[in-house]
Amino acid sequence: MIRRVEDGVLTVLLLGMALLTFLQIILRNLFATGLVWADPLLRHLLLWLTLAGAVVATGEERHICVDALRRILPEGRGKGLVEISVNAFTALVAALLTYATFRVFHLEFENPQGGYIVPGLPLWFSILIMPLSFGLITLRSIRLTLISILDLWRGRG
């Protein structure tokens, strides 16, 4: 169920970006005009798409990580400990990013300096994706850490 929602969000974001970009190209080339708010909105949608993709990648254990030791160690206890360390470190970094980006969001929400992305859509709304995404990455990394610990404890890691 969650996977379908994630796929749906990614699909809507990507299709929306493609359609808006196509519309901008048509308006500029055929009518020498364009939507003033489209380019800033596209930049923010790219941020949303990127961070939503990072959440999905973390859930599928396909996120970017520096794990050279994981690749060279043979199966066994050592590899399991590296797995735990990598996932725990990812959770820690993501938790720190959650906190930092929530502070940025809160500052913008309390004292809006950036104005609006498009008329009626404040900048803080776009910034909200950052603490939400990093929070989900934190939770998923904690889950992966716990699974790695259980696997090691059961003798599978």
C-alpha positions as CSV (number, residue, x, y, z in Angstrom):
1,M,0.0,0.0,0.0
2,I,2.7,2.5,1.0
3,R,4.7,1.6,-2.1
4,R,1.8,2.4,-4.3
5,V,1.3,5.8,-2.7
6,E,5.0,6.5,-3.1
7,D,4.9,5.4,-6.8
8,G,1.8,7.6,-7.3
9,V,3.5,10.7,-5.7
10,L,6.6,10.2,-7.8
11,T,4.5,9.7,-11.0
12,V,2.4,12.8,-10.4
13,L,5.4,14.9,-9.7
14,L,7.3,13.7,-12.8
15,L,4.3,14.0,-15.1
16,G,3.4,17.4,-13.7
17,M,6.9,18.6,-14.3
18,A,7.0,17.2,-17.8
19,L,3.6,18.8,-18.7
20,L,4.5,22.1,-17.3
21,T,7.9,22.1,-19.1
22,F,6.1,21.2,-22.4
23,L,3.6,24.0,-21.9
24,Q,6.4,26.5,-21.3
25,I,8.2,25.4,-24.4
26,I,5.0,25.7,-26.5
27,L,4.1,29.1,-25.0
28,R,7.6,30.5,-25.5
29,N,8.2,29.2,-29.1
30,L,4.8,29.7,-30.6
31,F,3.4,32.6,-28.6
32,A,6.6,34.4,-27.4
33,T,5.2,34.3,-23.8
34,G,5.3,32.0,-20.9
35,L,4.1,31.5,-17.4
36,V,6.1,33.7,-15.0
37,W,5.7,31.3,-12.1
38,A,6.4,28.1,-14.0
39,D,10.2,28.1,-13.7
40,P,10.3,28.7,-9.9
41,L,7.6,26.1,-9.4
42,L,9.6,23.6,-11.6
43,R,12.7,24.1,-9.4
44,H,10.7,23.4,-6.3
45,L,9.0,20.3,-7.8
46,L,12.5,19.0,-8.7
47,L,13.4,19.3,-5.0
48,W,10.2,17.4,-4.1
49,L,10.9,14.7,-6.7
50,T,14.5,14.3,-5.6
51,L,13.7,14.0,-1.9
52,A,10.7,11.7,-2.5
53,G,12.9,9.5,-4.6
54,A,15.5,9.4,-1.8
55,V,12.8,8.2,0.6
56,V,11.8,5.4,-1.8
57,A,15.4,4.5,-2.4
58,T,16.1,4.2,1.3
59,G,13.1,2.0,1.8
60,E,14.3,-0.3,-1.0
61,E,17.9,-0.3,0.4
62,R,19.0,1.3,-2.9
63,H,20.1,4.7,-1.5
64,I,23.6,6.0,-2.1
65,C,26.0,5.0,0.6
66,V,29.7,4.7,1.0
67,D,30.1,1.0,1.8
68,A,33.3,-0.3,0.3
69,L,33.8,-2.6,3.3
70,R,30.4,-4.2,2.6
71,R,31.5,-5.2,-0.9
72,I,34.9,-6.7,0.0
73,L,34.1,-8.5,3.3
74,P,32.9,-12.1,3.0
75,E,29.5,-13.0,4.3
76,G,29.5,-13.4,8.1
77,R,29.7,-11.4,11.3
78,G,32.0,-8.7,10.0
79,K,29.7,-7.9,7.2
80,G,26.7,-7.8,9.5
81,L,28.5,-5.3,11.8
82,V,29.4,-3.1,8.8
83,E,25.7,-3.3,7.7
84,I,24.6,-2.2,11.2
85,S,27.2,0.6,11.3
86,V,26.2,2.0,7.8
87,N,22.5,1.9,8.6
88,A,22.9,3.5,12.0
89,F,25.2,6.2,10.7
90,T,22.7,6.9,7.9
91,A,19.9,7.2,10.6
92,L,22.0,9.6,12.6
93,V,22.9,11.9,9.7
94,A,19.3,11.8,8.5
95,A,18.0,12.7,12.0
96,L,20.4,15.6,12.2
97,L,19.2,16.8,8.8
98,T,15.6,16.4,9.9
99,Y,16.3,18.7,12.9
100,A,18.2,21.3,10.8
101,T,15.6,21.4,8.0
102,F,12.7,21.6,10.5
103,R,14.4,24.7,12.0
104,V,14.6,26.2,8.5
105,F,11.0,25.4,7.8
106,H,9.9,26.7,11.2
107,L,11.8,30.0,10.7
108,E,10.2,30.5,7.2
109,F,6.7,29.5,8.5
110,E,6.9,32.0,11.5
111,N,8.5,34.8,9.6
112,P,8.0,34.4,5.8
113,Q,10.9,36.0,4.0
114,G,10.8,34.2,0.8
115,G,7.3,35.1,-0.2
116,Y,5.5,32.8,-2.6
117,I,6.6,30.1,-5.1
118,V,3.4,30.8,-7.1
119,P,0.6,33.1,-6.1
120,G,-1.1,31.6,-3.1
121,L,1.6,29.0,-2.4
122,P,4.0,30.2,0.3
123,L,7.7,29.1,0.2
124,W,7.4,27.3,3.6
125,F,5.1,24.8,1.9
126,S,7.9,23.7,-0.5
127,I,10.5,23.7,2.4
128,L,8.2,21.3,4.3
129,I,9.4,18.4,2.1
130,M,12.8,18.5,3.6
131,P,12.1,17.7,7.2
132,L,9.4,15.2,6.1
133,S,11.7,13.4,3.8
134,F,14.7,13.3,6.1
135,G,12.3,12.2,8.9
136,L,11.1,9.3,6.8
137,I,14.7,8.4,5.8
138,T,15.6,8.4,9.5
139,L,12.7,6.0,10.4
140,R,13.5,3.7,7.5
141,S,17.2,3.7,8.4
142,I,16.4,2.9,12.0
143,R,14.2,0.0,10.7
144,L,17.1,-1.3,8.5
145,T,19.5,-1.0,11.5
146,L,17.1,-3.1,13.6
147,I,16.7,-5.7,10.9
148,S,20.5,-5.9,10.5
149,I,20.8,-6.4,14.3
150,L,18.2,-9.1,14.3
151,D,19.8,-10.8,11.3
152,L,23.2,-10.8,13.1
153,W,21.6,-12.0,16.3
154,R,19.9,-14.9,14.5
155,G,23.2,-15.8,12.8
156,R,22.2,-14.6,9.3
157,G,24.4,-11.5,9.2
